[in-house]
Amino acid sequence: MEDPIISLKNVSVTFCGNEKNVTAVDHVSFDIQKGDVFGIIGYSGAGKSTLARTINFLQRPTQGQIIVNGQSLIDLSAAQLRNSRKKIGMIFQHFNLMNTRTVEENITLPLLHSGLSKVAQREKAERLLKLVGLANKKMSYPRQLSGGQKQRVAIARSLANDPEILISDEATSALDPKTTEDILTILKKLNTELHLTIIMISHEMEVIKSTCNKVVVLNQGKVVENGSILDLFLHPKEVLTQTFIGFGHQNNDVIQSLDLRPKETVIEVTFINSPNEDQAKIVEIIAVLGVPMRIFYSNSQFIQQRVITNLILGIQGNKEQVAKVLRQLKSHRYNYQLTGGGRSY
Ligand SMILES: Nc1ncnc2c1ncn2[C@@H]1O[C@H](COP(=O)(O)OP(=O)(O)OP(=O)(O)O)[C@@H](O)[C@H]1O
């Protein structure tokens, strides 16, 4: 495998307060490969924004190393750091545009000391505006634009210095679902056409799920899961992750509402690709064992052009019979979880 474009090694950020210190980022390590759309998900206060700012050294880590393109940022002089930062664009929830400047001026602002002539700067702005589908708005002011249009301008501006990496910090959080989809489509296009590596920070799994190939889940500054988005859905390790992926919430509701029979145990099975065939196969596997079974609930989601299905079953039998069912599921490579919050009898 190629060397990662970004590598975080044991990074922590502690803010010293008068009353107590806050460790916003706590011993975080992960690698991002070139071309990844890498998601960072966590609730408010989890440390996402601090981590984003740390990745481009706007925030100095208290400890640990950040290596971008093989170069440790801690070793760079202020001038080298400024240069290195140009290779990392950023977009934010509230766009951060200059309201007194036109759209074109907002985009050419980062090019002020680029050495490009005014004409070349304007040409570049025009090219970038075309890329984000706003070619006709270059003389408008931000106040004349919708939220989605403002975010497109912010994206164009973030690309002015030809970055290799784009950090999107909750860039769609202030937008409606349709506009969110439009912005995510633009970001995906930039990833596939310009090979831009994207770090997508969000508290919404819908955003992460529809764009990212990899993801880390952050909780109280710590990475609690790290892997491919498919793995996250197939083998969520943490309850927090299950809550994010939605199965957790829905499944808990379903399980709590079940009217279980005596000796009935609830099992959640998760599988990828063929919802109907797999469901039929699971029914068959259990039927062969002669253990009574009920299907309570089934839910499929599209992730990375694949279908992930979650099935909630009730198995009526003694401990040995349940163990037999689980062994069979395991031998057929189905992921399962015994659930029910103690609601198995
Ligand atoms: N400059 C600062 N000084 C002191 N504490 C800070 C500072 N910046 C962030 N924090 C604290 O660090 C923790 C993580 O904050 P951060 O903004 O990184 O989280 P977040 O996941 O991005 O949340 P949100 O989505 O609400 O912005 C919080 O407890 C926050 O209060």
The ligand as an SDF file (V2000), in Angstrom:
LIG
                    3D

 31 33  0  0  0  0  0  0  0  0999 V2000
  -10.1450   26.9960   22.3780 N   0  0  0  0  0  0  0  0  0  0  0  0
  -10.6720   26.2040   23.3050 C   0  0  0  0  0  0  0  0  0  0  0  0
  -10.4500   26.3930   24.6240 N   0  0  0  0  0  0  0  0  0  0  0  0
  -10.9610   25.5740   25.5610 C   0  0  0  0  0  0  0  0  0  0  0  0
  -11.7340   24.4920   25.2760 N   0  0  0  0  0  0  0  0  0  0  0  0
  -11.9990   24.2390   23.9870 C   0  0  0  0  0  0  0  0  0  0  0  0
  -11.4980   25.0770   22.9280 C   0  0  0  0  0  0  0  0  0  0  0  0
  -11.9290   24.5600   21.7330 N   0  0  0  0  0  0  0  0  0  0  0  0
  -12.6630   23.4710   22.0320 C   0  0  0  0  0  0  0  0  0  0  0  0
  -12.7120   23.2760   23.3740 N   0  0  0  0  0  0  0  0  0  0  0  0
  -13.3980   22.1730   24.0750 C   0  0  0  0  0  0  0  0  0  0  0  0
  -12.9550   20.9650   23.4920 O   0  0  0  0  0  0  0  0  0  0  0  0
  -14.0220   20.0430   23.3650 C   0  0  0  0  0  0  0  0  0  0  0  0
  -14.1830   19.6260   21.9100 C   0  0  0  0  0  0  0  0  0  0  0  0
  -14.6600   20.7260   21.1590 O   0  0  0  0  0  0  0  0  0  0  0  0
  -14.8280   20.6840   19.5570 P   0  0  0  0  0  0  0  0  0  0  0  0
  -15.3870   22.0000   19.1230 O   0  0  0  0  0  0  0  0  0  0  0  0
  -13.5590   20.2380   18.9530 O   0  0  0  0  0  0  0  0  0  0  0  0
  -15.9160   19.5230   19.4080 O   0  0  0  0  0  0  0  0  0  0  0  0
  -16.8470   19.2110   18.1450 P   0  0  0  0  0  0  0  0  0  0  0  0
  -16.9790   17.7300   18.1140 O   0  0  0  0  0  0  0  0  0  0  0  0
  -16.3320   19.8860   16.9310 O   0  0  0  0  0  0  0  0  0  0  0  0
  -18.2030   19.8500   18.5930 O   0  0  0  0  0  0  0  0  0  0  0  0
  -19.2010   20.8140   17.7250 P   0  0  0  0  0  0  0  0  0  0  0  0
  -19.7220   19.9430   16.6220 O   0  0  0  0  0  0  0  0  0  0  0  0
  -20.2320   21.2140   18.7110 O   0  0  0  0  0  0  0  0  0  0  0  0
  -18.3440   21.9270   17.2450 O   0  0  0  0  0  0  0  0  0  0  0  0
  -15.2420   20.7280   23.9600 C   0  0  0  0  0  0  0  0  0  0  0  0
  -15.3680   20.3080   25.2900 O   0  0  0  0  0  0  0  0  0  0  0  0
  -14.9090   22.1880   23.8640 C   0  0  0  0  0  0  0  0  0  0  0  0
  -15.5430   22.9080   24.8710 O   0  0  0  0  0  0  0  0  0  0  0  0
  1  2  1  0
  2  3  1  0
  2  7  2  0
  3  4  2  0
  4  5  1  0
  5  6  2  0
  6  7  1  0
  6 10  1  0
  7  8  1  0
  8  9  2  0
  9 10  1  0
 10 11  1  0
 11 12  1  0
 11 30  1  0
 12 13  1  0
 13 14  1  0
 13 28  1  0
 14 15  1  0
 15 16  1  0
 16 17  2  0
 16 18  1  0
 16 19  1  0
 19 20  1  0
 20 21  2  0
 20 22  1  0
 20 23  1  0
 23 24  1  0
 24 25  2  0
 24 26  1  0
 24 27  1  0
 28 29  1  0
 28 30  1  0
 30 31  1  0
M  END
$$$$
